[in-house]
Structures are given as C-alpha cells and as structure tokens.
C-alpha cells in the first residue's frame, strides 16, 4: 500500500506533467468549435460588426524596440471572420415588402461588404503595409483549408508582424481564423497557434439563419424614415434602439456586465465607480446639446446609445482594430478606463460620438449639409467639454 505522502507526491507530478486544457470557442450558429490559446481573454464584439464571429487577445505583452530606442508593446490576438457564400447572399440579398401606403417596395440587405479574406485585409487592415509571403492548401479532418502566411513590415508603427490565417471552407460559409503577433515573437508562438488552428471542427448548426448576424442591412434603416412623421420616426427609432440593445447584450463577452444606466446601455469591463463617472459625464454632455441647440429637430427622438467601457487602452485598441465599416444604425460609443478625469482623451472621444449620434437623429440633413469649418468646429468644441459632478464646466 502506497504511503499517503508518496501518493500525494505522485499526484503532484501527474498534475505538473499534464498540459493545461485550452479554452474552446464554440459557435453553434456557424457550426464550428476551435481551441483558443491558454490564458487568452475574449474580446467584445460590436453589435453592428456581424461578420466578426469571435476575437481573443493574449494576456502577455511582447515588446518591440525601434533603432532609436523607443519601445512599444503588442499583445498577440486571434480573430474569426465569416464570409457567406455568394449563393447564400443571392437568396437573402433582395426581399420585398410594402411601404406605409401599401405600395410594393424592394429592400436590399447587405450581407457583407467584403468579397473574401483578401478583400477584407485590403480594406480593413491598418497595422502597416502587408504582403502574402506564402499561400497554400491543406485539410483539417475532411475540411478543405486555405492557409496564408502574411508579413507586415512597411509603415508599421508598432513593429513588424507575422499573421497566420487559415480559412475553413464549410458549407455556405468560409470561416477565417487569423493570428497576429510581432515577428520576433512568432518562433515561440507558432506551435501553439498551429495547434489551435488544427483543432477546428465542424459541429451541427443550431438552425439560426447564417445571414442574420453576418448582415449589415436592416429593412427599415434611417434613410427610409424621411417620409415618416416625427411620431412614426420615434416609433421606428425606438424599435431600432431596442434591437441594437438586445443584440449588444447578447454579445456580451465573459467578464463584462450589461446594465442600463441613465439613458445608456452600459457594457462595462472597468470598475463600477468609473462607469458611473463616464455615464454622469455623458449625460451632462447630452443635456448641454439639448440646451444649446433646442431649435434642432425639436420633435425628433434620439436613440439611446450603447456605451462600451474597456478595461484599459490596450483592450480598447484591440476592439477598435476589429471594428469598422460605418453603419447608420451604429449606436456604440467606445471608451476605456484611464485616469485623466474629464479632461482625458478617451472622454473627448465620448463627447464627439454623442455629438454625432445626437445630430444624426435630430436633423441628419442639417448635419450633413454643414460646411466643413462649421461641422469640424462644433465637433471640436464638443470634444473639449469638461464636466464636474455631472455638470458642464
């Protein structure tokens, strides 16, 4: 019989020898699972950014030092992008309906603004000049896969990078899984990245429409509201607001909270006290707009925004890099926890987004028709608003 102390020691050896389990990302709607690197944090997703079906970031920082001695930090990340097939796009692209007078009307639903992964990179990537060093094909189980090794070298302010992307060709959808890291870190991270990429598996889909969360269209968007009365526009905007809030709450990442605070739906990854400070500040800016421009869109309803607060600047930058493609139905305001108070750069951006959303719903034609000097001047004025105890100072 093994002595207790030897049994305990044996168990310790077994635990230390066994590799720690990696987290598994599962998307029942798209029908796949894939492992993510150990210790990586899931990033939030914009409600309007529906072709991004998953994103993660390393908790460990890699450093790159320029020749002049300036050192910058970079966290490796993982991104999953869905590209719906052309056949499926054609089925969902055009739908018919009726306007308020009962007349037939055709609505165009934009399924995705990108043709494929290369088009996505050309139009979205802002990390520097990139080129495909190697393109190949392989298989993961019975799934055909296209692989890319990409180098980012020119005009990269945060250092040269290596991107590895595997595109899994499953029925009706291509799922691109992309890892990015500094070139210097690639040799150490390569094996882990490839291990995760090889873990991709198809699973039975939940039956939800593949085009619903990969589309950017809406059968009643803001441009359709011009012919409505103010009361009808209010009801339509309330419906859009409700839909946006519900989708945002549905996509809340692990560790985040969703809570209605004042007029805002707050998605928070910072501490509660800071969130309250941001909301009080945003409410004061909103009230300043109402008081300063009472004659703009007097009877118009302005939709309540989604206020997303990242835990730090690094998480904010990773989220912002994955976001994009401006949508008229986009209600998100994104910021992060810092310690600059009401004079911080992050709150200046909050002010400007509130200004945009408020003017767009109050009187879009007026806002778009302003000469550049006026619209830019007003936006800069809003950006420099400071508050104290919930009031503009």
Secondary structure, 3 states (H helix, E strand, C coil): CCCHHHHHHHHHHHHHHCCCCCEEEEECCCCEEEEECCCCEECCCCCCCCCEEEEEECCCCEEEECCCCCEEEECCEEEEEEEECHHHHHHHHEEEEECCCCCEEEEECCCCCCCCHHHHHHHHCCCCEEEEEEEEEEEECCEEEEEEEEEEEECCCCCCEEEEEEEEEECCEEEEEEEEEEHHHHHHHHHHHHHHHCCCEECCCCCCCCCCCCCCCCCCCHHHHHHCCHHHHHHHHHHHHHHHHHHHHHCCCCCCEEEEECCEEEEECCCHHHHHHHHHHHHHHHHHHHHHCCCCCCCCCCCCCEEEEECCHHHHHHHHHHCCCCCCCCCEEEEECCCCHHHCHHHHHHHHHHHHHHHHHHHHHHHHHCCHHHHHHHHHHHHCCCEECCEEC
